[in-house]
């Protein structure tokens, strides 16, 4: 096994080399300009929604650095320990400390613990230094008052401030209401205080229920582009002086479908499949890594999610998987469901959204949050009567949670690439040597600040 994988295989683990996200950065910059100029009645909140593993936490950490470098006072609230939901962490940053925030933000985020569920925010901006404290729960009224108070101090000191909140979907309805009321007060008074929050799709639904004054604008965090994903692979491997063969990179990009968690996990498994004296991810290593990643995701994510679903929910997920790839028409899904479950369609759809299994697209379609869900269902729990179901009827039962048998589920011998793709000398390198597809060419990728969770 090659030593010291530079990739980040655990969910929520911040990557060594985040890349891309130009679209999301532009949205944040436009929002910051709007808040800084403090036009009356503008929205002082921005909600960035995305599915699990899409890069919400990493995006927010990069936003923290960008805003601080632009002269903003920044407070961040991060839920890093779900086992301790009743405690809020108090943290104070003076001006000197905040100047070094850009280089230490990753360590700060990893140390943050606690939850803001039922919590409140205490932000003081008096005097020459910026002080940020995350206080104990006091209710919606307290949240509203403290946000409004922060706006007054920001106006008096002529320095805009922003509160960054990770996992807003964990906030209660009362606390969301208080947050909206506080932002609305700042907006009406023209105070330069903003809130940028990330959330799973269900969080946007809950926020909409209480945000009667439209204190928040909303935007969606999209999957990484192939160019952005390639930049992540190239630059992360280079941390350990590694390279990636073009064909191997193509395999990893196809598996990830732009989801940073899948990309990091598969690349990590490919790296660990290498012999200790090798640092080139070959086609064989990528195949082994994808097989191992698939096996882990099937066992730890898809099988667990399936077992937590009711019979009507299982019927709907089977129908979504069978109807087609990508967002599928809701009417087609309903028609495909078993007759006894069709009458529960609306309730079941709402339940699956709340469980973060599916989300509704702007066009009214349904799509799985995890790109591996549909393949797992069709391989392990296909709808009755489907081609996959018929083909499996005579096959031996497969253990729940295991990946379908395929090339790469058992690690092959790695190290020789003859006849299987480019040689190590033709691999993708940080220096840009060798032949490679355009989107695996670092010279053609965006390498600015980026994020993936």
Secondary structure, 3 states (H helix, E strand, C coil): CCCCCCCCCCCCCCCCCCCCCHHHHHHHHHHHHHHHCCCCCCCCEEEEECCCCCCHHHHHHHHHHHHHHCCCEEEEECCCCCCCCCCCCCCCCCHHHHHCHHHHHHHHHHHCCCCCCCCCCEEECCCCCCEEECCCCCCHHHHHHHHHHHHHHHHHHCCCEEEEECCHHHCCHHHHHHHHHHHHHHHHHCCCEEEEEEECHHHHHHHHHHCCCCCEEEEECCCCCHHHHHHHHHHHHHCCCCEECHHHHHHHHHHHCCCHHHHHHHHHHHHHCCCCCCCEECHHHHHHHHHHHHHHHHHHHHHHHHHCCCHHHHHHHHHHHHHCCCCECHHHHHHHCCHHHHCCHHHHHHHHHHCCCEEECCCCCEEECCCCHHHHHHHHCCCCCCHHHHHHCCCCCCCCCCCCCCCCCCCCCCCCCCCCCCCHHHCECCCCCCCCCHHHCHHHCCCCCCCCC
